[in-house]
Amino acid sequence: MNYNDHIPESWEKAREQIHLWQNNGKKIVFTNGCFDILHVGHIRYLKGARNMGDYLVVGLNTDDSVKRLKGASRPYQSECDRAEILRALRFVDLVVLFSQDTPLEIITYLKPDILIKGGDYRIETIVGAREIMSWGGKVLTLPFVPEKSTSNLLLKIEKQIRENSHNH
């Protein structure tokens, strides 16, 4: 494949690539998220997701959808920056932006073989689970890494900033 790492794939190009892989007997794993401030919990999650199949496709929330989900102050990094960071990981094969509030539309368009979500989800409540299973795919959850979350990281940073400002 010949594309720039900092340019996320279009839905059409991603589907073409996924079909090529599937036609060669490969299993495509899909997960999604904001991935605004990448931390070790994300790394372990994405690595674990990739280990469930042959290729990992990440559906990445656009800036607008992150704002709707996380609040007006988010995201901290642009969708292009977040996509480039994810693409730099050797276990992420494709990054595709989606602007909808849920990944249902992109899941049904791309038709991956395996859908992965974090351990805080129950399979029956995962968006796209019913659809994936309808075409013979699997839905799996991976455990979260305790204490490793963007929220915890932000709280720690804010606390250190407050403590440093009081010391000066």
N, C-alpha and C positions, 0 to 999 in steps of 0.2 A: 504494500500500500504506500502510496506517495501523497502525503498531505502534511501540512505544517502542524506541528504539535500544539501550537497556540490557537488553532482554529477548530472549534468543535465541529463534529460531523453534522451534516443536515440529516433529517429523518430519512430522506430517500437514500442517500449514500450509506447510511448506517444499515438500513434494511437490505440493500444490495449486498453489503459485506457479510451481514448475518446469514443471509440465504446461501452465499458461497461457502461459509464455514459449515452451515448445517448440511448442505449437499455433500460435503466431505466427511460427514459423520461426526462433526464436532458438536459439543454441548455448549450452549450460550447461556451464561448467567447474567441476570439483570438485577441491579439494585439502584436506588435513587436517594437523593438527599440534597441538602444545601451545601455541605462541605465548605463552610465559610472560613473557619479557622481550623486548618488540618492539625490534628493531634494524634497521639499514639493509639487512642481508641479507634479513630477512623482507619489508621494504617492496619491495625490487627483485623478490623472488621472487613476491609476491602481485600486484604490478603486471604482471609478465611473464605470470603465469597468466591474469589477466583479459584480457590482450591476445590470448590464444589463442581467445577466444570472445566472446559477448555479455554474459553474466552470470557472476559468480564466487560460488560457494557454498563456504564454509569449514566443514568438519567440525572441531569443536573438542573436544579431549579434556577430559572432566570432571576435576575435582580428583582424584577417586579413581583414575581411569585414569592421570593424570600421576604420582601417587605410585607406582603399580605400575611405570610405565615408567622414571621418572627417580630414584626414591628418596624416602624419607620426608620429606626436607626440602623437597621441591617439591610443588606449585607455589608460587612466591613471591606470585602474585596469584590471587585467586579466579576461578572459571570465569565468574562474572557480570562481573567487572572485565575479564577478558581478552576476553570477547565484546563488551563495550561499546567497548573500544579498537579491536577489529577492525572493528566496525560503523561507527566514526567515519571509517574510510578510505573515500574516495569510490569506490575500485575494488573494494570488497567489498560484494556485494549481499545476501547472506544468511549468517548464522552459525547453525549447528545443532550442539548438543552431542551427543556420543556417549560412552557409558561403557564400551564394549567395548575389549579390548586392541588390536583392529585395526578399521579402518573398513569391513570387508567388508559388514557388515549394513546400515549406513547407505548405502553405495554401491548395493547391490542394491535398497534401498527407494526411494531418490531417482532412480535411473537417469539420471545426468547423461550428457552427450554426450562429454565430454572429461575425462580424469583426468590430473592433473599431479602429479608428485613431483620432489624435488630430484635434482640430477645425481649424487648418490652412490648412486642406485638403478639397477639394470638392469631394463628393462621386464618381462622374464620373471619377476622376483622381486617385482614390485609387487603388493601385496594389492589385489584387485579388478580387475586388468588383464584377466584372462581373461573375467570377467563383462562388463566394459565392451565389450570387443571382440565378445562374443557377440551384443550387440544393435546392433552397427554403430558403436560409439563408437571414439574414439582414446585412446591412452595416450602421453603425452609427458613428457619430463624437461626440467627447466630447470637450467642450471649454477648451482652455488653461488657466492656471492661470497667469494673467498679471504679468510681471516682474520676474516670477519664471522660469528660464531656466538655463541649464548648462552654456551656454555662459555668461549670466549675472552674475552667481555665480563666474565663473572664472575671469571675469573682476574685480569684487569686491575684490576677493582674491589678484589678481595681483596689484591692486591699493593700498591695505593695505600693501602689501610687499614693494612696492616702497616707500610709506610714512614712514614705519618703518625703512627702510634702510637709508633714508635721515635724520631721527631723531637720528641716532646712530653715 
